[in-house]
Amino acid sequence: LLYGTTYEEVYEAAAEMQKILQYNVPRLVVYENMYMQAYRNDLFTGHVEDLGRYISGPWTLRNIHKLDGSSGGSVPIAISEEPDSFNIYVTNSAYSKAILTNLWPSLYKFGPDLKPWPDLAENMWTETHSDNPAVPDGHTRFTFDIVQNATWSDGVPLTAQDVAFSITYAFESAIYGNPATNDIGDLIAAYATTNFRVIIEFATETYWHFSNFAYDYIIPEHIFNDETGIGYEGWYTWNPVFDPTEPNVNCGPFIFTDYEAGEYYKIERNPLFHYAADIDNPIDPTSNATSSSGTTTGQTNQTIPQEMNWSTVVLTIVGTGSGIVIVFCIVLIIKERQP
């Protein structure tokens, strides 16, 4: 369970441990929390039940579309508190993160079933010394091929160098107090071998290194570099959105476009997103949204992610008194004022 290097090995070990638990503790009291959210289905379809972020999560926003298949529309979503920061390294607010998850890319996302779902990654394989003598004994090496059409919101192509830089930035800015390094572990190296292939290597053998970095946000090197950009030391003072002079360059399914403090935060469809559907070709309302297909060969994982079907704008509506989410497709977060 601790030292397996593939998802399959770890999954099998976890299943066996549950059998042992069932045998030794045949009567175990467990419970499951129930969450209820109201949402509209008279205008839009394609809502996704997300085990981690529920019906108002990013998968709904990526898949939702009008009943007649046409594009456009707006989705108000209520949250109970105002975001504290849009600095991905500073904020601890779930309400900030509810917006940020729609703006930033990563190698993998948590799917609606909480399993790894590729975002930038197209292929991944894991190697140890027993698989490849070029890998030092005791090390784990992850190799990723990334999509070739990812583009930052300022028009600059996203490459494997951005991925390698993001891991290095989190690791090396630790000396300035960046908490992102806590997830990285015993990193040995992160480097790009081509524009679309990156290698990330650790000093110990375990699959669990994957979750230490694969879900972390990828940042643009041309914005964060230590020579002409924000720099390693600037991780804490960077204040996007609230300070309009600060750069806010993303590569997610949405881009941030407007806000009024205490009232709303507005994000719109990112036309440069690497899985964006063609809005000039309306969706057939009689067909169901397709889910991913996955094949595994040895230690290589290949998954075809789903295209985005949703509307043009998303508005998130911020509320101090209620956490009820009303989805009806712009994402707008509106704040309900107390009487």
N, C-alpha and C positions, 0 to 999 in steps of 0.2 A: 504493500500500500504506500509506503513512504519512498521507496527507491525504484519503483517501476518507471520506465521511461516512455511508455505510450499510454494513451487514454484507455485502450483495451485492457492492458495489464492492471491499471489502477481500478478500473470498473469491476473487473473480475475479483480482485482482492477485496474490494468494498462489499461485493455481493457475498463472498464467503464469510466475511466478518459479521454480516447481518445474520447469516445462518447460525453462526456460533452464538450470537446474542440471543436469537430465538430459542436455541436449544437450552441455554443456561438460564434464560429469563423468559419462561413461556408465557408469563402474564405481565405485560408492560403497559402502563397507563400512558396513552398518547392523546394528543388533541390537535386539531387543525383550525387555525384562525379562518374566519369567513369575512370577506370584504365585499361590500356592495357599493356600486357606483351607478348613478343614473346617467343615461346618455340617449341622445335622440337618434332614431333610425328612420325618420320620415323623409329626410333629405339625402342621407348618405348611407353607403354600405361599405363593407370591407373592414369593420372593426375587428381587432385582433385581441384575443384573451391572452394577456401576458402574465405569467406566473410571478414575475418580479416587479413589474411596473403597472400592471393592471390595464384596464380598457383604454386609459388615456395615455399609454406609453408610446414610445417612438415607433413601434411596429404598426400601431393604428394610424399614426400620422403619416407613415410611409405608404400605407395600403388603402386608406380611406378614399372614396370617390363618390361622385353623385350617382343617384340611382339610375339615371339615364345614360351614364357612361361619359358625360361631358366633363371637361376640366373646369377648374376654378372653384371658388367658394371660400368660406371661412369657418374655422372651428374655434369657438371660445372654450377655454379650459380654465377652471377656477383652481387656485392654490391658496392655502390658508395663511401664508406669510410672504412678505416681500423678499426677493433675492438679496443676499448681503454682498455678493461680489460675483464677477464673471471671470475672475482669475482662476484658472483650473487648478492651480497649485495652492491657492489660499482658501477657497470657500469650503465650508463644511455644511452648507445649507442644502437640504434635499430639494428645496424650491429652485435654487440656482442650478443644481445638477439636472433637474427636470428639463430645463431649457438647454443647458450645455450639451447634453447627450444628443441633441438634434443638430448640433453645430460642428462637432469635432469627429475626425476619423480615428480609427484604431485598426490594428491588424485583424482583430476579431471583436465581435459584439456578443453579448448574451442574447440568444434567441428567445422567442416567446416561451419556450420550454426550459430556459436557462442553460441550454447546451451551447457550446461554442458555435458561432455563426460567422463566416468570413466577411470582412468588410474590405480592407485593402488586400488581404491575403488571397491569392488564387490557389497556391499549392504550399504545403508545408511538409517537411520531413525532419525527423529527430534521429540523431546518431550519437552513439557512444564509441569507445575504442573498439569494442567487439564488432560493431557494424562497419567501422571505417578506421583503419590503422592511423590515418592522418589526424584523428581526434585524439588528443592526449588522454592517457589512462586516467579514469576518474571524472572526466569532463562530460558534459552534455552539450551537444551542438544542435541548434535549431536553424534550419535554412528555409527561407520564405521567398517565393516568387510573388510579386504584387501586381495588381492590375496596372495596365499601361495607359489608361485614360483618366487617371485621377488628376485633378487640377485644383490648385488653391483658388480661393475666391478673388484674388487679385490677378488671376490669369497665369500664374507661374505653375509649370508642371510639378506634380508631386512625384518624387523618385525614391528609390531605396536609400539614398543618402539622407533624406529627411527622416526615414525610419531609424537608421543607425544613429543619426544625430539626436533624435528624441530620447532614445535609451541612454545615450552618453550624457545628454544634458541633465536628465534626472539623477544620474549616478554622480556626476562630477560637481553638480551644484549643491551636493550634500554639505560641503564645507561652508556654504553660506546659509545652511539651515533648511534647505528644501526638503519637506517631508516625503516627496515623491520617491526619494531614494530608498525609503523603508521597504518598498515592494520589490526592489530590483534584486536583492540578495547578493550572492557571490559572483557577480558579473565579471567575466574575464575580458570579453571583447564584443563590440558591435560594429560591424563594418559592411559596406556595400561592395559586392564584387562586380555588379553591373548596375545599370540604371534601374533595373527591376528585380534584382536579387539581393537579399540581405542575409547576413549570418550573425546570429546572436549566441554566444557561448558562455557557459557557466562552469565553475570549478568543481561541481559535484554532480552525481548522477541521480536525477529524479525528474519525473514528469511534472511535478508541481512548480518547476520554474516557469512553465508555460503561463499559468495564471498570474505570475508575478509581473508579467510585462505585456502579454498579448492583448489585454483589454485596456491598456493605458493609452491615452490620447497621443497621437502623432502631431508634432508641431512643425511649422515651416522653418527650415534652417536659415533662410534668407531674412527672417524676421527676428529670430532668437540668437543668432550667432554672437560670439563674444567680441568681434571686431567692429562691426557696423550696426549690430542689432541690440536687442534687449540685454543680452549677455547673461552669464551664469549668475552674477550677483543681482541682476534685476528681476529675478523670478518673483520676489515678494512685492516690489513696488509697482509692477505692471498692473494697470487698472483699466482694462478694456471696457467699453460701453459707457461707464460712468464718467470716464475722461475721454472725450472725443478725439483728443490729440494722440491717444495711444493706439497702436496698430491692433486690429482684430481680424486676422486673416484665418479663415477656416476652410474645411473641405468636407462638410457634412451634407445631409440631405436638405438642410435649411440654412439660411443666412439671417443674421440679426439686422433689422432695418429701422426700428424706431421704438421708443419707449417714453412714458411719462411716469416719473417716480410715484409710486403708490396707486397708479391707475392701470397701466397695461404695459406689456412687453411683447413686441411684435416680431415674429420671424416669418420669412417668406421662402417659398420653394427656391432651391438653388439649381439653376439651369445647368450648371457645370458638374453637378454630382454624377459620379461614375456609374450609378445604377438608375439614373433618372429615366423614366419612361417618356416616350415621344407624345407630348400633349396634343400634337397636331393629328394624331390618330386616336380617336376616342376609344374607350374601353367598351367591349361588348358586355352590356349589363346582364346578359343571360349566362355568361361564363364565370366560373369561380376563379379567384386568385390562385395562382400556382405557388406551391411551396418548394423549398429547395430539394434537390436530389443530391445524395452524397455517395461517393464510392471511396473505399479504402484499399490500398494495395501496399502491403508491408507496413511501413511507417509513414506513408504519404497520404495526406488527406486532401481530397479535391471536392469542392462544393460549389454549386452554381447558385449564387444569391438571387433573390427575387427583385424584379424591377419595382420602382415606385410608381404608384398609380394616383397618388393623392392630389389634392387641390393646390392652387397656386400660392395661397397665403395661409399661414397659421398664426393665430393670435392667442396669446396665453393671458387669461384674465385673472388677476390676483385678488384673493379674498381673505380678509382677516378673520372672518367668522365661520367659514365653511370650507371643508375640503372636498365637497361634492364636485365631480367633474361633469360638465355638460359638453358633450362633443357634438358639434353640428357643422362642419368644415369650413381661410386665413387662420395660423394658430394664435389666439389672443388670450393673454392671461390678464383677467380683470380683477381689480381689488374692490370688494364690497365694503363700503364705509359703514362703520358702527353708528347707530343712531345717537 
